[in-house]
Amino acid sequence: VQLQASGGGLVQPGGSLRLSCAASGTIFSINVMGWYRQAPGKQRELVAGISHDGSTNYADSVKGRFTISRDNSENTVYLQMNSLKPEDTALYYCRLENYGVDGRFDYWGQGTLVTVSS
């Protein structure tokens, strides 16, 4: 499985960006796709996740501002980010967790940089 993330960039505070992550390869019927971020000097943290059935979860810091969605026909997960703040600046990574009879298989994409600055 390979994950290709895109959509990062420089945006002013209050602006919006949409990240995309396309997965290629074998996607199990039971899976979770998610976005994580890592700011300089900080640990990687979960931003949002979405399971194969569409259930979602969000970090408290992004609730009401970010929306995660997925297109199963395209094996793509999106992160719509609105009302961006400087503290959202980070390298954003997508992740796929495949759940099979042999266990969980974990895949990460390359990061895409989001910079929120005036």
C-alpha positions in Angstrom: 0.0 0.0 0.0 1.2 3.5 -0.8 -0.3 6.7 0.4 0.2 10.0 -1.5 -0.7 13.2 0.4 -1.1 16.6 -1.2 -2.7 20.0 -0.6 -0.5 21.6 1.9 0.7 25.2 1.5 0.9 28.6 3.0 -2.3 30.2 4.2 -3.2 33.3 6.3 -4.9 32.9 9.6 -8.6 32.4 9.1 -8.0 30.8 5.7 -8.8 27.3 4.4 -7.0 24.4 2.9 -8.0 21.0 1.7 -5.7 18.0 2.1 -6.0 14.9 0.0 -4.5 11.4 0.5 -4.9 8.8 -2.2 -4.2 5.2 -1.3 -3.1 2.6 -3.8 -2.8 -1.1 -3.2 -5.0 -3.5 -1.1 -7.4 -1.7 1.1 -9.1 -4.1 3.6 -12.9 -3.9 4.0 -12.3 -3.0 7.7 -10.0 0.0 7.8 -9.4 3.4 9.3 -7.9 6.3 7.5 -6.7 9.4 9.4 -4.7 12.5 9.4 -1.9 13.3 11.9 0.3 16.2 12.3 3.7 17.0 13.8 4.8 20.5 14.7 8.5 21.3 15.2 9.6 20.1 18.6 6.3 18.3 19.3 5.1 14.8 19.1 2.9 13.6 16.3 -0.7 13.8 17.2 -4.0 12.6 15.8 -6.0 15.3 14.0 -8.9 13.3 12.7 -9.9 9.7 11.7 -12.6 8.1 9.7 -13.4 4.4 9.5 -14.7 2.3 6.7 -18.2 2.9 7.8 -17.9 6.6 7.9 -17.6 7.1 11.7 -15.3 10.0 12.6 -13.3 11.3 15.5 -11.4 14.6 15.9 -8.9 16.1 18.2 -10.5 18.7 20.5 -8.3 21.4 19.0 -9.8 21.1 15.5 -13.5 20.2 16.3 -15.8 22.6 14.5 -13.1 23.8 12.1 -11.8 20.6 10.3 -13.8 18.0 8.5 -12.6 14.6 7.5 -14.2 12.7 4.7 -13.5 9.8 2.3 -14.3 8.6 -1.1 -14.2 4.8 -1.0 -14.5 4.5 -4.8 -11.2 6.5 -5.1 -9.6 5.2 -1.9 -9.0 8.8 -1.0 -9.4 10.6 2.3 -9.8 14.4 2.6 -9.3 16.9 5.4 -11.1 20.2 4.9 -9.4 22.7 7.2 -11.2 26.0 7.9 -10.5 28.9 10.2 -6.9 28.0 10.3 -4.7 29.2 13.1 -1.0 29.7 13.4 -0.9 26.8 15.9 -2.2 24.5 13.1 1.2 24.9 11.4 2.7 21.4 11.1 3.7 18.6 8.8 0.5 16.6 8.1 0.6 12.9 7.5 -2.1 10.5 6.4 -2.4 7.0 7.8 -4.2 3.8 6.8 -4.8 1.0 9.2 -5.9 -2.2 7.6 -7.6 -4.7 9.9 -7.4 -8.3 8.8 -7.5 -11.8 10.2 -3.8 -11.7 10.7 -3.9 -8.4 12.6 -3.5 -4.7 11.9 -1.3 -3.4 9.1 -0.2 0.2 9.4 0.8 2.5 6.5 1.9 6.2 6.5 2.1 8.7 3.7 4.8 11.3 3.3 4.0 14.6 5.0 2.5 17.6 3.5 3.4 20.9 5.1 0.8 23.4 6.2 2.0 26.8 7.3 -0.5 29.3 8.7 1.1 32.7 8.9 0.4 36.3 8.0 
